[in-house]
């Protein structure tokens, strides 16, 4: 029988570092072009889980990745009237 995950032992070590990193990282890149590429993190995570954890690629991951790429392309190639 598999034991239920413990918040203190199983969940907190994952949530705390990622939450802290996000809070400390984001304020310096809020108005930067670099912030746009933070949306690529889920794609990188998916690729790494497929390569190293033998996860299967699913349709919803493909669709989500396409939406992310389309969004990043739209933002990086959009032009604001009056700016060069």
Residue pairs with C-beta under 8 A, 6 or more apart in sequence:
5 11
26 35
26 38
29 35
29 38
33 76
36 72
36 75
36 76
37 72
39 68
39 71
39 72
40 68
40 72
42 64
42 65
42 68
43 65
43 68
43 69
46 55
46 57
46 61
46 65
49 55
50 56
50 57
